[in-house]
């Protein structure tokens, strides 16, 4: 595995922030948890069109495979998770 980095995951949750389901992973990669955490409020404000009572933005540690393409990829969003 290659070097570690952090990404922001948007989670859709039932009322009260329980039973959360990942609805998107943003393409931006951060080199530290502090940088990632500092970006969560803006990320949530820009990615809030999901049909859940509560949305959360959380940083997750990830790692690049040694042969991974380092180009940013668009977030994967299930079609039924977007508000109309």
C-alpha positions in Angstrom: 0.0 0.0 0.0 1.0 3.5 -0.7 1.0 6.5 1.7 -2.0 7.3 3.8 -4.4 10.2 3.3 -7.8 11.3 4.5 -11.1 11.8 2.7 -14.4 13.2 3.8 -17.4 10.8 3.8 -20.9 12.2 3.9 -23.2 10.0 6.0 -27.0 10.0 5.9 -28.5 9.2 9.3 -31.9 8.5 10.9 -33.1 11.1 13.4 -30.7 11.8 16.1 -27.6 10.8 14.1 -28.1 7.0 14.5 -28.1 4.3 11.9 -25.9 6.2 9.5 -25.3 5.1 5.9 -22.4 6.4 3.7 -24.0 8.4 0.8 -20.9 10.0 -0.8 -17.1 10.0 -0.5 -15.6 13.3 -1.7 -12.6 13.2 -4.1 -10.4 15.7 -2.2 -7.5 14.0 -0.4 -6.0 15.5 2.8 -2.5 14.8 4.1 -3.5 15.1 7.7 -6.6 14.5 9.9 -6.4 18.2 11.0 -6.7 19.5 7.4 -9.6 17.0 6.8 -11.5 17.9 9.9 -11.1 21.7 9.1 -12.8 21.1 5.8 -15.8 19.1 7.0 -18.2 22.0 7.6 -17.7 23.4 4.1 -18.0 19.9 2.6 -21.3 19.3 4.4 -22.6 22.7 3.3 -21.8 21.9 -0.3 -23.1 18.3 -0.2 -26.4 18.4 1.6 -28.9 17.3 -1.1 -29.4 13.8 0.3 -32.8 12.6 1.5 -32.0 11.9 5.2 -33.1 13.7 8.3 -29.5 14.2 9.5 -26.3 14.4 7.5 -22.8 14.1 8.9 -19.3 14.7 7.4 -16.6 12.5 8.8 -12.9 12.1 7.9 -11.7 8.6 7.1 -8.2 7.4 6.7 -7.4 5.6 3.5 -4.3 4.6 1.6 -3.3 4.6 -2.0 -2.3 1.3 -3.6 1.2 1.6 -4.9 -0.1 1.6 -8.5 -3.1 3.8 -7.9 -4.0 6.6 -10.3 -3.7 9.8 -8.2 -6.1 11.8 -10.3 -9.2 13.0 -8.3 -12.3 11.0 -9.1 -15.9 12.3 -8.7 -17.9 11.2 -5.7 -20.0 8.1 -6.0 -23.6 9.0 -5.2 -26.5 6.5 -5.4 -29.2 7.9 -7.7 -31.9 7.4 -5.2 -30.1 9.3 -2.5 -30.4 12.7 -4.1 -33.3 15.0 -3.4 -35.4 15.9 -6.4 
